[in-house]
Amino acid sequence: MTRTVDVAVLGAGVAGSSMAKALADRGWETALIDRQSFPRHKVCGEFLSPESRSTLHALGLAEKVENLLPSKITRVRLIFENGADVELPLPGEAWGVSRYSLDSALLLAARQAGAELHAASSVAALKPLPKGFAVEMKRGGEACVLQARTVIAAWGANRRSGLPGYRPDGPASSAYIGVKSHFVGVDMEPVIEMYMFRGGYMGLCKVERGLVNAAALLERDSFAQAGKSVPDFLKEAARRNPRLAGRLAFAEPVAGSQAAVAPVFLRRKPQAWDGMPLLGDAASMLPPLCGDGMSMALRSAALCAPLADLYLRGGLSLADWEQEYTRSIRKEFAGPLRWGSLLQWAVGMPSAGKWLAAISKLNPGLAEGLIRATRLKPDQT
Ligand SMILES: Cc1cc2nc3c(=O)[nH]c(=O)nc-3n(C[C@H](O)[C@H](O)[C@H](O)COP(=O)(O)OP(=O)(O)OC[C@H]3O[C@@H](n4cnc5c(N)ncnc54)[C@H](O)[C@@H]3O)c2cc1C
């Protein structure tokens, strides 16, 4: 007979593992399902924004992350193709921590709270049942099914038609490629460095154990001739910004730390619910330039967990859960999404280096205000 759990959380990234922990903490039998095995490297700037800290505390996860010995970051520096730069303080202390360590730590916290992990298990279909869902998974070549009273989708930007949260791809001309690699041999201050160039940008962020993460978001068309491997893309990016080339000249890539993702579409319509709650990137994707995607993923879990708990206890209807969760996601995310898109567009302009440098000299408060507008407010949950 097929087993029934209280809740199945689909995707064990930042949003999914924190959600699974929160529900297992509340005593619910929780299955956490991911198509990958852990630990694994993942394309990300690995900059955990100051806004994440209050949410990590609210979720009981701050200490787990602090134990990973993240680097401390207090400023952001934008470095343009023409050599101009702008440096701004962050609204608080941020952390640099690899997704290799972070995702595994959050996953472990979920398991310690009692969640059961189904790794290397890809969710292929969800079938509605009179009370809940049948979750159909593929593990290796084998199919298996788990029944759940409720299901929560935290599988990132889902690109599989027929599964909740799917939105059709945008036009091919708006597709990006994301790449990352860890390096040794780069000395960094407590500053996240963002290098702008024609067709994209690259962030350098110090993470734990003195490693430096280089992550780039590249317009697919602009980098079509760059080659096929992650080092090819990173090399071509560095060629387009002389200061970046200088920075990476003596850097040594860490074997096995490279990852890539494509296509990435930034203009997906935000959607908090599709027959079930959508968390993190499954709900909406903030331009990665803002470095607040993980914070939003954590926040969506913190907002959704008490509502899921109430629903499972019979104290909230599905319709009321949908309404309340959608309302809170809109309230928290609408501003950062709007301002984040504006910032992404602005720094992509060829003249951005000149006018941003001018604004930040003439009116530093204005430049800082723009950065602040792209960010989540501190957690009140
Ligand atoms: C180039 C780049 C740089 C970025 N830099 C930063 C940064 O510096 N700071 C920041 O905060 N954010 C950054 N982001 C954004 C950040 O990575 C995301 O916002 C964050 O990972 C979202 O977390 P999530 O848990 O919603 O999804 P994910 O972390 O994507 O996790 C989703 C999980 O679901 C699993 N999954 C997917 N489909 C299935 C399936 N069918 N069955 C089972 N499992 C499935 C995946 O394997 C994955 O583990 C960056 C993004 C990019 C592309």
The ligand as an ORCA input file, in Angstrom:
! r2SCAN-3c Opt
* xyz 0 1
  C      23.872     33.587    -11.733
  C      23.028     33.666    -10.475
  C      23.544     34.289     -9.352
  C      22.771     34.390     -8.182
  N      23.323     34.977     -7.080
  C      22.616     35.070     -5.942
  C      23.204     35.619     -4.768
  O      24.380     35.957     -4.735
  N      22.429     35.710     -3.649
  C      21.127     35.300     -3.634
  O      20.471     35.431     -2.589
  N      20.554     34.746     -4.721
  C      21.272     34.609     -5.865
  N      20.713     34.007     -6.961
  C      19.332     33.516     -6.868
  C      19.233     32.252     -5.994
  O      20.147     31.281     -6.465
  C      17.812     31.696     -6.008
  O      16.908     32.754     -5.764
  C      17.624     30.603     -4.948
  O      18.436     29.498     -5.246
  C      16.167     30.157     -4.914
  O      16.043     29.100     -4.003
  P      14.884     28.016     -4.187
  O      14.982     27.124     -3.002
  O      13.612     28.686     -4.507
  O      15.264     27.214     -5.522
  P      16.551     26.355     -5.820
  O      17.686     26.758     -4.955
  O      16.699     26.443     -7.314
  O      16.157     24.875     -5.402
  C      15.235     24.123     -6.137
  C      15.525     22.640     -5.900
  O      14.454     21.886     -6.515
  C      14.998     20.744     -7.146
  N      14.067     20.316     -8.223
  C      13.761     20.984     -9.352
  N      12.861     20.301    -10.086
  C      12.601     19.165     -9.389
  C      11.762     18.029     -9.628
  N      10.991     17.922    -10.727
  N      11.745     17.028     -8.709
  C      12.506     17.119     -7.585
  N      13.318     18.169     -7.311
  C      13.361     19.179     -8.202
  C      16.364     21.209     -7.656
  O      17.246     20.097     -7.815
  C      16.825     22.173     -6.544
  O      17.647     21.543     -5.577
  C      21.454     33.865     -8.145
  C      20.934     33.214     -9.272
  C      21.712     33.103    -10.425
  C      21.134     32.404    -11.639
*
